[in-house]
Amino acid sequence: MGFKCGIVGLPNVGKSTLFNALTNSSKAQAENFPFCTIDPNIGIVPVPDKRLEKLVSISNSAKKIHTTISFVDIAGLVKGASKGEGLGNKFLSHIREVDAIIHMIRCFDSDDIQNVNPNVDPIRDLEIIETEMKLADLDSIEKRLDKKNKKNLDENLFKILEKAKQLINNDNDLNILYDEYDEKDLKQCALLSIKPKLYICNVDEKSIENGNGYTEKFIAKYGEKNTIIISAEIENQINQLGDQVEKENYMKMIDMKETGLNNLIKKGYNLLSLETFFTSGPEESRAWTIKKNCTAPKAAGEIHTDFEKGFIRAETVSYKDFIENKGWLKSRESGKMRLEGKDYIVNDGDILNFRFNT
């Protein structure tokens, strides 16, 4: 399934520069003026996973297929966007399509790069964006609760929307809804404010390792768990280098331990409760993304709906056992391959081969 992240923020905070770095492209324009990005740019990026390399080697696979993450570079929002200010609420609608929101926050000073506000204040900037999302949600809720549309809502959805409206009007956190309602029901509401969020503090080169006063202030309020410190400009420079050795040497030179993409993927998987299983054989070795606590039939459905409908059993080997036994054959001979049924919960790294009826 992979996952889809929308990059949002005020104009000129570095969204398009980060997008270009993450997708290793120049697809997104990155210029020094507000609203440079008009239509959202979409980039699909393979998720690095060293385990896949080993599976290809052991199975002598002809093809290697990574699971993917999609990034959507959404135009800069401003105060009043929900009412049509700037480029208007057209861009808020793009956010509804993503699984998670990446809030890009400006945490650097620069005389060369315009700032839509008079000073750098990451907490204020985030509050502007979150307020616009709440106002857009309120507008959407009121339309759905209108007498003409209300008759199309089931009772549970009606209750959720009424509760959400009450929370917004009282300036409360909409994430309270997760304490009362099922995630599947909440997804039907398509509310922007309850989408999972990651915060990226965009800093200058000297602040990559330890951050700065702006990031300290931000983390003190929002915590480290879903916050990532990145220099979008440095990430872009790294991706423009010729090969992996050059990239690694440059990272060592500036004392950078991990790329922003790798850090972002780790936190994204954790935020969305995702994990990976593999299929591996002579034709291909492939990574697949699933939700944690996913059953074997649901995992099979990620490959093809027929696999889920006709599921019989899953031949299962843990990654560790598959590597130690150098593939399927010795895993079977050593008793490390198991036949698992419909109730089996897939573990991260499992190598699976599905038996099914068509």
RAHULIN-V825749 format. One record per helix or strand of 2 or more residues. SS is the DSSP state (~ for helix, > for strand). FROM is the first residue (numbers start at 1). TO is the last residue. If there is no record, write none. Layout:
ss->SS from->FROM to->TO
ss->SS from->FROM to->TO
This chain:
ss->> from->3 to->8
ss->~ from->15 to->23
ss->> from->41 to->46
ss->~ from->50 to->59
ss->> from->63 to->65
ss->> from->68 to->73
ss->~ from->81 to->83
ss->~ from->90 to->95
ss->> from->100 to->106
ss->~ from->122 to->144
ss->~ from->147 to->150
ss->~ from->155 to->169
ss->~ from->174 to->180
ss->~ from->183 to->189
ss->~ from->192 to->194
ss->> from->196 to->202
ss->~ from->205 to->207
ss->~ from->213 to->222
ss->> from->227 to->230
ss->~ from->232 to->239
ss->~ from->244 to->253
ss->~ from->260 to->271
ss->> from->274 to->280
ss->> from->284 to->291
ss->~ from->296 to->303
ss->~ from->305 to->309
ss->> from->311 to->317
ss->~ from->319 to->324
ss->~ from->328 to->333
ss->> from->338 to->340
ss->> from->351 to->356
